[in-house]
């Protein structure tokens, strides 16, 4: 495999050192490399300095305490998919991780890398002069757009490709961002600003993902993914659902769709329909339909509207069966 260009490869021993390399030398970070290396080959990035994060202690592993669960950004997808406490407390996070790519990729790919991966739009990846490459148009509009957004797109119709983001946003997760200047904590949902755009300042590194114990206790979850092949492929649509049910009623509902918008898409109207009500077949139908009422598909991706509706229905039915 040939990587175009020459660069310096450095392995700092702390986040502060890595942050300094990014700020002072315009370096890019390297974790598992499953997204970055193809971007080298496609000349989407041509760095002079690459910062290896894997030598920094404390950035991998999964831990629990009374207040929250912590997932280090360097935790591999394979570790996340098989962790016993994950499978016990929030099994759909493990299921989402297991659905990603292939065993070989999951063994090296990281949680942070999956959450921060770049766009998979074929026009962007194949060197078309689109908005994301400094051009003046989105080639998906009027082009081959079966992979693209059905919600809220304006200039760029590429979708967020992360499976983990969908279920972690449904869990109201937060991300810890650290630099040599200090530490910042924000909701993962707010971390995503638009297609391929993140709320991360130059020099900041995604250190960990945290999920509040309150968001895991007494909850039922579901994650479903639709793709052409049952391995390797990115999602055409996915859904993450987390419900807190008390005394037979939905006390709190979180319904998030992935691969349908430039960021993880929260189905707010579905959440409103579910909250405060008993989970019934009729309510499930209503919530599933409300999720896609605002969809605006392109010429070749109207199928996503039906798939999104059906996935939400199946996810809610799956949860309902566990309450019987």
C-alpha positions in Angstrom: 0.0 0.0 0.0 1.4 3.4 -1.0 0.6 6.5 1.0 1.1 9.6 -1.1 3.3 12.3 0.3 5.9 12.4 3.1 5.2 13.2 6.7 6.8 13.1 10.1 5.3 10.5 12.5 5.4 11.5 16.2 4.2 9.6 19.3 3.6 12.0 22.2 3.2 10.6 25.7 0.5 13.1 26.8 -2.6 14.9 25.5 -0.8 18.2 26.2 2.1 17.2 23.9 -0.2 16.0 21.2 -2.3 19.2 21.4 0.9 21.3 21.0 1.8 19.3 17.9 -1.6 20.0 16.4 -1.6 23.7 17.2 2.0 24.5 16.3 2.7 22.1 13.5 -0.8 21.7 12.0 -0.6 17.9 12.7 -3.4 15.4 12.2 -4.2 12.7 14.8 -3.9 9.0 14.2 -5.7 6.3 16.2 -6.8 3.1 14.4 -6.2 4.7 11.0 -9.2 2.9 9.3 -10.5 6.2 8.0 -7.4 8.3 8.0 -5.3 6.0 5.8 -7.8 5.8 3.0 -8.0 9.6 3.2 -4.2 9.7 2.7 -4.6 7.6 -0.4 -7.4 9.7 -1.7 -5.4 12.9 -1.0 -8.2 14.3 1.2 -5.5 15.1 3.8 -1.9 15.8 3.0 -0.3 16.4 6.5 3.3 17.2 7.2 3.0 15.7 10.7 0.9 12.8 12.0 0.4 12.4 15.7 0.0 8.9 17.0 -2.3 8.9 20.0 -1.8 5.2 21.0 1.1 6.0 23.3 -0.9 8.3 25.5 -2.0 6.5 28.7 -5.6 6.6 29.9 -7.4 7.0 26.6 -8.6 3.4 26.2 -10.8 1.1 28.3 -14.3 1.1 29.7 -15.1 1.8 33.3 -18.2 2.2 35.5 -18.9 4.0 38.7 -22.1 5.2 40.5 -22.3 8.3 38.4 -21.5 7.3 34.8 -19.9 5.0 32.3 -16.7 6.1 30.6 -15.5 4.8 27.2 -12.0 5.9 26.3 -11.7 7.3 22.7 -9.0 4.7 21.9 -11.1 1.8 23.0 -11.4 -0.6 20.0 -14.8 -1.3 18.5 -14.2 -5.0 19.1 -13.6 -4.3 22.8 -16.8 -2.3 23.0 -18.8 -4.9 21.2 -17.9 -7.7 23.6 -17.5 -5.9 27.0 -19.7 -7.8 29.5 -20.9 -4.7 31.4 -21.9 -3.0 28.1 -23.9 -6.0 27.0 -25.6 -6.1 30.4 -26.4 -2.4 31.0 -26.7 -0.9 27.5 -26.6 -3.8 25.0 -27.5 -1.8 22.0 -24.2 0.1 22.3 -22.4 -3.2 22.0 -24.7 -4.2 19.1 -24.0 -1.0 17.2 -20.2 -1.6 17.6 -20.5 -5.2 16.4 -22.4 -4.0 13.3 -19.6 -1.9 12.1 -17.4 -3.0 9.2 -15.6 -6.4 9.6 -13.8 -8.1 12.5 -10.4 -7.0 11.2 -11.5 -3.3 11.1 -13.2 -3.6 14.5 -9.9 -4.9 16.0 -8.1 -1.7 15.1 -10.8 0.9 14.7 -11.5 3.1 17.7 -14.6 4.6 19.3 -13.2 8.1 18.8 -12.4 7.4 15.2 -15.8 6.1 14.5 -17.5 9.2 16.0 -15.1 11.6 14.1 -14.9 9.8 10.8 -15.2 11.9 7.6 -18.0 11.8 5.1 -18.5 8.7 2.9 -20.2 10.6 0.1 -18.8 9.1 -3.2 -18.7 12.6 -4.8 -16.6 13.9 -1.9 -14.4 10.8 -1.9 -13.9 10.8 -5.7 -12.5 14.3 -6.1 -15.6 16.1 -7.4 -15.4 19.8 -6.8 -18.3 19.8 -4.3 -19.0 22.2 -1.5 -16.8 20.2 0.9 -13.9 20.4 -1.6 -14.3 24.1 -2.2 -16.7 24.0 -5.0 -20.1 25.6 -5.5 -22.5 22.7 -5.8 -23.6 19.4 -4.3 -23.4 16.8 -7.0 -25.9 14.5 -5.2 -28.7 17.0 -6.1 -29.9 15.7 -9.5 -27.2 13.0 -9.4 -26.8 9.6 -7.9 -28.2 10.3 -4.4 -29.6 7.1 -3.0 -27.0 7.3 -0.1 -27.8 10.9 0.8 -29.8 13.0 3.3 -33.6 13.1 3.6 -33.7 15.6 6.5 -32.5 19.2 6.8 -29.9 19.4 4.1 -29.1 22.8 2.6 -25.8 23.0 0.7 -24.3 19.5 1.4 -26.5 16.4 1.3 -23.9 13.9 2.7 -24.9 12.0 5.8 -23.2 11.2 9.1 -21.8 7.7 8.7 -21.3 6.7 12.3 -23.3 3.9 13.7 -22.1 4.5 17.3 -23.2 8.1 17.1 -26.8 7.1 16.6 -27.1 5.0 19.7 -24.8 7.2 21.9 -26.8 10.3 21.1 -29.9 8.3 22.0 -28.3 7.7 25.4 -27.7 11.5 25.8 -23.9 10.8 25.9 -21.3 13.5 26.4 -17.8 13.8 25.0 -14.7 15.0 26.9 -12.5 17.2 24.8 -9.0 18.0 26.1 -6.1 20.2 25.0 -3.1 21.8 26.5 -5.5 24.6 27.5 -7.8 22.5 29.5 -10.9 20.2 29.4 -14.3 20.8 27.8 -17.4 18.6 28.1 -20.4 18.8 25.7 -23.2 16.6 24.6 -22.4 14.3 21.7 -25.5 15.6 19.9 -24.0 19.1 20.0 -20.6 17.9 18.9 -22.0 17.4 15.4 -22.5 20.7 13.6 -23.2 19.6 10.1 -21.9 17.2 7.4 -18.3 16.4 8.4 -18.2 19.3 10.8 -17.5 19.0 14.5 -17.4 21.3 17.6 -13.7 20.7 18.2 -11.2 23.5 18.5 -7.7 23.2 17.0 -5.6 21.4 19.5 -8.5 19.6 21.2 -8.6 15.8 21.2 -11.6 13.7 21.9 -10.5 11.8 25.1 -13.6 9.9 26.2 -17.3 9.4 25.9 -19.4 9.4 29.1 -22.9 8.1 29.7 -24.8 9.1 32.9 -25.9 6.2 35.1 -29.3 7.9 35.2 -29.6 7.4 31.5 -28.8 3.7 31.7 -30.8 2.7 34.8 -34.2 1.3 34.3 -34.0 1.7 30.5 -34.6 -0.5 27.5 -32.8 0.1 24.3 -32.7 -1.1 20.7 -30.5 -0.6 17.7 -31.3 -1.6 14.1 -29.3 -1.1 10.9 -30.3 -1.4 7.3 -27.6 -2.0 4.7 -27.2 -3.8 1.4 -24.8 -6.5 2.8 -24.9 -7.8 6.3 -21.2 -7.2 6.8 -18.7 -4.4 5.9 -21.3 -2.0 4.5 -22.1 1.4 6.0 -25.7 1.9 7.0 -28.3 3.2 4.6 -30.4 3.9 7.6 -30.0 3.0 11.3 -31.9 3.8 14.4 -31.2 3.9 18.1 -34.0 4.0 20.7 -33.7 4.3 24.5 -36.9 4.3 26.6 -37.3 4.7 30.4 -40.5 3.0 31.4 -42.1 3.4 34.8 -45.4 1.9 36.0 -46.2 0.9 32.4 -45.8 4.4 31.0 -42.9 5.8 28.9 -41.3 8.3 31.3 -38.6 9.3 28.8 -38.1 8.5 25.1 -35.0 9.0 22.9 -35.3 8.1 19.2 -32.4 8.9 16.9 -31.9 8.1 13.2 -28.6 7.8 11.5 -27.4 8.0 7.9 -30.4 10.1 7.0 -29.0 13.6 7.7 -25.7 15.4 8.1 -25.8 14.8 11.8 -27.6 12.2 14.0 -31.3 13.0 13.6 -33.4 13.2 16.7 -37.0 12.3 15.9 -38.5 14.8 18.3 -42.1 14.3 17.3 -41.8 10.6 17.9 -40.3 11.3 21.4 -43.2 13.6 22.2 -45.8 11.0 21.1 -44.2 8.3 23.2 -43.6 10.2 26.4 -46.2 9.8 29.1 -48.1 7.0 27.3 -48.3 3.3 27.4 -46.3 1.5 24.7 -49.0 -0.1 22.4 -49.1 -1.2 18.8 -51.2 1.9 17.9 -48.7 4.3 19.7 -45.8 2.6 17.9 -47.4 3.1 14.5 -48.0 6.8 15.4 -44.5 7.4 16.6 -43.0 5.7 13.6 -45.0 7.9 11.2 -44.3 11.1 13.1 -40.5 10.4 12.8 -40.6 10.9 9.0 -43.2 13.6 8.5 -40.6 16.2 7.8 -38.5 14.1 5.4 -37.6 15.7 2.1 -36.1 13.0 0.0 -34.1 13.5 -3.2 -34.9 11.8 -6.5 -33.4 8.4 -5.6 -33.6 8.0 -1.9 -37.3 8.1 -1.1 -36.9 4.5 0.1 -35.1 5.9 3.2 -38.4 7.4 4.4 -40.0 4.0 4.5 -37.0 2.2 5.9 -36.6 4.8 8.7 -40.3 4.4 9.6 -40.1 0.6 9.6 -36.9 0.5 11.6 -38.4 2.7 14.3 -41.5 0.6 14.4 -39.4 -2.6 14.7 -37.2 -1.1 17.4 -40.2 -0.1 19.5 -41.8 -3.4 19.0 -38.7 -5.1 20.1 -38.7 -3.0 23.3 -42.4 -3.6 23.8 -41.9 -7.4 23.7 -39.4 -7.1 26.6 -42.0 -5.4 28.7 -44.6 -8.1 28.4 
